[in-house]
Amino acid sequence: METISFSKAFKYPFNRPMRLFYILLIFLPIIGWFALTGYIVKIINEFIEGKYEELPQLQFMEDLKLGFLLFLKSLPFFLVYIILIEGASYLNETFGIILNLLGSFFILPILTINFYRKQTVSSYFEFGILKCVTENFEDYVSTFIKQFVLILIFAVLSIVLIGIPAASFTSYIFFANFYGRRVLE
């Protein structure tokens, strides 16, 4: 699989612009949020497979079910993560902040992509997958920077509202591409 170009990642959400309106599900409390989460997971799995043609069709009930199940399956990991960060912060606030930053930059993105791909509770705890980050550190940092810049551009476009769904639907595009290239290879 090849590395996705920045221009292709930028254009991706606009290949089917009417599907950007799916973001309006955010105004439907809880049910809409779960459906939107399931939809975003479906998008990320397409990214992992190298599919960048257009936003997929929303399947409301299917995406709602997926979003709800993944929410439940992710709870054990996030409870452990929060306890770990809070415990570290209790011992030393600076250490807790540093641990949280390192986790947010180098651990959570790849474990989240792995979880979205495998959709099991245990997939969030497959820490062996982190070796792909250390073994391909320059590529990972480049991936992180591209993802950050893309989100910044879409944040600016939020002024005209199209940046909000575009950022939501491409939030892990470069990380998913990295996963597809480095983990599944």
N, C-alpha and C positions, 0 to 999 in steps of 0.2 A: 504494500500500500504506500502511496506517495504522501508527502507532506502537503496538506491543504494550503493553498496560497491565501494571503490576507485578503486580496480582492474577492476571491471566491467565497470566503467566509463572510465578508461584508455583504455581498450580493444575495447570499443564500435566503434570508427571510423575505426578500422582495421578489423572489421568483414566482410566488403565488400570493400577491399582496392582500387578497381578500381573506386569506387564512390568518392574517395578523389580528383580525377581529376576535379570534378565539381568546385573546387576552381578556376580553370582557367577562369571561367566566370568573375572574377575580372578584367581581361584584356580587357573585352568588355565594354567600358565606358557606363555608365548610364543604358542601357538595361540589361547588365550582372549583374550589381550591384543590380538592382531591382529583377531580377530572383534569385540571390543568397540570397537576403534578404527573399524573399518568401519561398525559400527552407529551410532556417534556421528556420523560423517560423514554418514550417511543422515539422521539426525535434523536436523543443521544445514542440510542442503539443503532439508529440508521447512520449516524456519524461514525460510530465504531466500525461499521461495515463499509464505510467509504461512500455512502449515498448522500450527495449534496445537491441533488437536482431541485427539490422544492419541499416546502413544508408538507407533511403528510395530512391526510384527511383526519379530522377528529372523529373518534368513535366514542360518543359521550359515555355510555354505560360501561364499555370495556375500559376506557381510560379512567373512569371514576373508580372502578373496582381495582385496577392496577395501582392507582394513587393511594387508595385506602390501605391496601395490603402492604405496599412498600412503606407507608407511614408506620404501620404496626411493626413490621420487620426491622425498621431502623431504630426503634425505641431503645432496645438493649444497648446498642453501640453508643448512641448519644447520651444515655444515662451514665455509662462508664466514662465517656469522654468528659462530660460535665463534672462528674465526681473527681476525676483525675485533675482537671484544670483548677477546680475550686480547692482541692486539697493542696495542690502546689501553691496556689495563691495564698492560702491560709498560712503555709509555712514561710513563704517569701513572695510578696506581691510581684516583684520584678521577675522572679523565676516563673511565676504563673503566667505573666504576660508574654515572656519569651517563649515558653512552652506552647502557649496558645497560638502565637504567630507562626512558629515553626510547624505546628500541626496544621494550621490553616493554609500555609503555602505549600508544604511538601508532603503531607500525609493525607489530609481530607480529600483533596481533589481526586487523587488516583484511587483511593479506597471507595469514594463515592461512585466513580465511573465503574469500578469493579462490581460494586453492589447493584448498580443499575443494569449491568450486563447479566449478572448471574441471578439476581433477585432472591438471594437467600440471606438469612440472618448471619450465617457464618462467613459470607463473602466480605462483610465489613471488617472481619477479624483476620483476614488473610494478609498478615503483615509481611509475608515473604514477597509479596508483589511490589513492595517498596524498593526492592533491589533494582527494578527497572528505572527508578528515579535516580538512584546513586550511580548506576552504571552508565546512564545517559544524562548526566547532570546538565551539561551545556544545552542539550536538546530540550530538556525539561524547563530550564530557566528561560530559554527562547520561547517555548510554548507558553509559559506563564506570562511573559511580557506581552506577547501577541494577544493573549486572551484579555489581559488588563487594558491594553490600548483599544481593542475592539469594544469593550464595555464602556470605556471613556467616550468613544465616538458616539455610541448609541445613547449615552447619558446626555450628550450635547443635543442629539436629535430628539430627545424627550421633550424639548421645548415645543416641537411641532407634533408631539405625541407618538410618532411612528417609532421612536427610539425605545419606548417602553416594551412593546411586544418583541421588537427585534432583539433587544438585549436579553429578554427572558428566553427566547427560543434559540439563542446561540450562546447561552451562558457557559456551556462546556464544550463548544465545538473544537477548540484546539486541544483540550485535554483528552477528549474522546478520540481525536485523530492520533494523538501521542499513544494512547492505550492500544489502538488498533495496530499501530506500527511497531510498538516496542513490547507489548505484552502478548498479543496474539500471533506475532510473527513466527 
